[in-house]
């Protein structure tokens, strides 16, 4: 089929009219989003620092026009910085890109989405660790407090014991001079005269005795003598404790 020049010009004119009509319709639709009353109210609230009011107005704008990319973008900005909610910010940024995939700021919006995802991951992953660390800190602080109290008690007890005990003077190394202040008091006593041809003798310790009286028992004798019953029995192995007789002599053990 052959087209005449006049028919060809008519087809081109029709195509141009359709293309122009499409452009004129798409451009006002984006402008209309920002002229919507709820959207304008959201802008007013935002400028007044009333971010909760701005969120309510932009959400109403989406109820009127669910395809309002401008409303999604404004909500994303608020949830990212003003009323922090990384999950909500990611949702609205992604809806904005879905409605305006060729927007001039698409690359910047994608960077904001990545930052929000990192913030969301940090909030989800680190919160339980922080709580656990807080519990550990509290437990360590309590243990540290108890240790300090124990150390203070031990120091006080050590001081008390040092006050009750007089330690002997330190011995000087062999061959060194003994300071006068460290000389024992016994050296100040006069020396006893030497006995000629004296030889060392072992002096037997004095032994105490007790004469049994009427009504005495071994337990009673031990108590009066300040001895333990088993020590008294050991010192008198040949004695029958069940048949004590007045006049018997008992050996008292100990000093």
C-alpha positions as CSV (number, residue, x, y, z in Angstrom):
1,X,0.0,0.0,0.0
2,X,1.3,3.4,-0.9
3,X,0.9,6.4,1.5
4,X,0.3,9.8,0.0
5,X,2.4,12.7,1.4
6,X,-0.7,14.3,2.9
7,X,-1.7,11.0,4.7
8,X,1.9,10.6,6.0
9,X,1.9,14.1,7.4
10,X,-1.4,13.4,9.1
11,X,0.0,10.3,10.8
12,X,3.1,12.3,12.0
13,X,0.9,15.0,13.4
14,X,-1.3,12.5,15.2
15,X,1.8,10.8,16.8
16,X,3.2,14.1,17.8
17,X,-0.1,15.1,19.4
18,X,-0.2,11.9,21.4
19,X,3.4,12.3,22.6
20,X,2.8,15.9,23.6
21,X,-0.4,14.9,25.4
22,X,1.5,12.3,27.3
23,X,4.2,14.7,28.4
24,X,1.7,17.3,29.5
25,X,-0.2,14.7,31.5
26,X,2.9,13.2,33.3
27,X,4.5,16.5,34.2
28,X,1.4,18.0,36.0
29,X,0.9,14.7,37.9
30,X,4.2,15.1,39.8
31,X,3.4,18.8,40.4
32,X,-0.1,17.9,41.6
33,X,1.4,15.6,44.3
34,X,3.0,18.6,46.0
35,X,-0.1,20.7,45.6
36,X,-2.3,18.2,47.4
37,X,-3.8,19.8,50.6
38,X,-2.5,17.1,53.0
39,X,0.9,17.3,51.4
40,X,1.0,21.1,51.9
41,X,-0.1,20.7,55.5
42,X,2.7,18.2,56.0
43,X,5.2,20.8,54.7
44,X,3.8,23.4,57.2
45,X,4.1,21.0,60.1
46,X,7.7,20.1,59.1
47,X,8.7,23.8,58.9
48,X,7.1,24.3,62.4
49,X,9.3,21.4,63.7
50,X,6.1,19.4,64.3
51,X,7.3,16.1,62.8
52,X,4.6,13.9,64.2
53,X,2.0,16.2,62.7
54,X,3.9,16.2,59.4
55,X,3.9,12.4,59.4
56,X,0.1,12.3,59.9
57,X,-0.4,14.8,57.0
58,X,1.9,12.9,54.6
59,X,0.2,9.6,55.4
60,X,-3.2,11.2,54.6
61,X,-1.7,12.4,51.3
62,X,-0.9,8.8,50.5
63,X,-4.4,7.7,51.4
64,X,-5.6,10.2,48.8
65,X,-2.9,9.3,46.2
66,X,-1.1,6.0,47.0
67,X,1.3,6.7,44.1
68,X,2.5,10.0,45.6
69,X,6.3,9.6,45.4
70,X,6.7,13.0,46.9
71,X,4.8,12.0,50.1
72,X,6.9,8.8,50.3
73,X,10.1,10.8,50.0
74,X,9.2,13.3,52.7
75,X,8.2,10.5,55.1
76,X,11.5,8.7,54.4
77,X,13.4,11.9,55.3
78,X,11.5,12.3,58.6
79,X,11.9,8.7,59.6
80,X,15.6,8.7,58.8
81,X,16.6,11.9,60.8
82,X,13.8,13.5,62.7
83,X,11.8,10.6,64.1
84,X,14.4,7.8,63.8
85,X,12.8,4.6,62.5
86,X,15.2,2.9,60.0
87,X,12.7,0.3,58.9
88,X,10.1,2.9,58.0
89,X,12.7,5.1,56.3
90,X,13.8,2.1,54.1
91,X,10.2,1.3,53.1
92,X,9.4,4.9,52.0
93,X,12.7,5.4,50.2
94,X,12.1,2.1,48.3
95,X,8.5,3.1,47.4
96,X,9.8,6.5,46.1
97,X,12.3,4.7,43.8
98,X,9.6,2.3,42.7
99,X,7.4,5.2,41.7
100,X,10.3,7.3,40.3
101,X,13.0,4.9,39.1
102,X,14.6,7.5,36.9
103,X,14.7,10.3,39.5
104,X,17.7,12.5,39.4
105,X,18.5,11.7,43.1
106,X,18.0,8.0,42.7
107,X,21.7,7.2,43.5
108,X,21.6,9.4,46.6
109,X,18.4,7.7,47.8
110,X,20.1,4.3,47.4
111,X,22.9,5.5,49.6
112,X,20.4,6.6,52.3
113,X,18.8,3.2,52.0
114,X,22.1,1.4,52.7
115,X,22.8,3.7,55.7
116,X,19.4,2.9,57.1
117,X,19.9,-0.8,56.7
118,X,23.2,-0.6,58.5
119,X,21.6,1.4,61.3
120,X,18.8,-1.2,61.6
121,X,21.3,-4.1,61.7
122,X,23.3,-2.4,64.4
123,X,20.2,-1.7,66.5
124,X,19.0,-5.3,66.2
125,X,22.4,-7.1,66.7
126,X,23.9,-4.9,69.5
127,X,21.0,-4.3,71.8
128,X,21.0,-7.8,73.4
129,X,24.8,-7.6,73.8
130,X,24.5,-4.3,75.6
131,X,22.0,-5.6,78.0
132,X,24.1,-8.6,78.8
133,X,27.1,-6.4,79.3
134,X,25.1,-4.2,81.6
135,X,24.2,-7.2,83.8
136,X,27.9,-8.3,83.8
137,X,29.0,-4.8,84.9
138,X,26.5,-4.8,87.7
139,X,27.6,-8.2,88.9
140,X,31.3,-7.3,88.7
141,X,30.6,-4.1,90.6
142,X,28.9,-6.0,93.4
143,X,31.7,-8.6,93.6
144,X,34.3,-5.7,93.7
145,X,32.4,-4.1,96.6
146,X,32.4,-7.4,98.6
147,X,36.1,-7.9,97.9
148,X,36.9,-4.4,99.2
149,X,34.9,-5.0,102.4
150,X,36.7,-8.3,102.9
151,X,40.1,-6.6,102.5
152,X,39.2,-3.9,104.9
153,X,38.1,-6.5,107.5
154,X,41.4,-8.5,107.0
155,X,43.5,-5.3,107.4
156,X,41.7,-4.4,110.6
157,X,42.2,-7.9,112.0
158,X,45.9,-7.9,111.1
159,X,46.4,-4.5,112.8
160,X,44.7,-5.9,116.0
161,X,46.9,-9.0,116.0
162,X,50.0,-6.9,115.5
163,X,49.0,-4.8,118.5
164,X,48.6,-8.0,120.7
165,X,51.9,-9.6,119.6
166,X,55.5,-8.3,120.4
167,X,57.7,-10.0,117.8
168,X,61.2,-11.0,119.0
169,X,64.2,-8.9,117.8
170,X,65.7,-9.8,114.5
171,X,68.8,-11.9,114.7
172,X,72.0,-10.2,113.3
173,X,74.0,-12.2,110.7
174,X,76.9,-14.2,112.0
175,X,80.0,-12.0,112.6
176,X,78.2,-8.7,112.6
177,X,78.0,-6.4,115.6
178,X,74.9,-6.5,117.6
179,X,73.4,-3.0,118.2
180,X,73.0,-2.1,121.9
181,X,69.3,-1.5,121.3
182,X,68.9,-5.1,120.1
183,X,70.8,-6.7,123.0
184,X,68.4,-8.8,125.2
185,X,67.7,-7.6,128.7
186,X,69.2,-10.8,130.2
187,X,72.7,-9.6,129.3
188,X,72.3,-6.7,131.7
189,X,72.1,-9.2,134.7
190,X,75.3,-9.9,136.6
191,X,77.0,-13.1,135.5
192,X,77.1,-16.0,138.0
193,X,80.5,-17.1,139.3
194,X,81.9,-20.0,137.4
195,X,82.1,-23.4,139.2
196,X,85.3,-25.2,138.8
197,X,85.3,-28.6,137.1
198,X,81.6,-28.2,136.4
199,X,80.0,-30.4,133.7
200,X,76.7,-30.0,132.0
201,X,73.9,-31.7,133.8
202,X,70.4,-32.4,132.8
203,X,68.1,-31.0,135.4
204,X,65.0,-33.2,135.8
205,X,61.8,-31.2,135.8
206,X,60.1,-31.0,139.2
207,X,57.1,-33.4,139.5
208,X,54.0,-32.4,141.3
209,X,52.0,-34.8,143.4
210,X,48.6,-35.0,144.9
211,X,47.4,-37.0,148.0
212,X,44.0,-38.6,147.5
213,X,41.4,-37.5,150.0
214,X,38.1,-39.0,151.0
215,X,35.5,-38.6,148.2
216,X,38.1,-37.7,145.5
217,X,37.6,-38.9,141.9
218,X,40.0,-38.8,139.0
219,X,37.9,-36.3,137.2
220,X,37.7,-34.1,140.2
221,X,41.4,-34.3,140.9
222,X,42.1,-33.4,137.2
223,X,39.8,-30.4,137.4
224,X,41.4,-29.1,140.6
225,X,44.9,-29.6,139.2
226,X,44.1,-27.9,135.9
227,X,44.9,-31.0,133.9
228,X,43.0,-33.1,131.3
229,X,41.7,-36.4,132.6
230,X,43.6,-38.4,130.0
231,X,46.9,-36.7,131.0
232,X,46.3,-37.5,134.6
233,X,45.5,-41.1,133.7
234,X,48.7,-41.4,131.6
235,X,50.8,-40.0,134.4
236,X,49.5,-42.7,136.7
237,X,49.2,-45.9,134.6
238,X,49.1,-48.3,137.5
239,X,46.4,-46.6,139.3
240,X,42.8,-48.0,139.2
241,X,40.6,-44.9,139.0
242,X,37.6,-46.9,140.2
243,X,39.3,-47.8,143.6
244,X,40.9,-44.6,144.9
245,X,41.9,-44.8,148.5
246,X,42.6,-41.8,150.8
247,X,46.3,-41.3,151.2
248,X,47.3,-42.5,147.8
249,X,49.8,-40.3,146.0
250,X,49.1,-39.3,142.4
251,X,51.7,-37.8,140.0
252,X,50.4,-34.7,138.3
253,X,51.6,-34.3,134.7
254,X,52.4,-31.0,133.1
255,X,54.5,-28.1,134.3
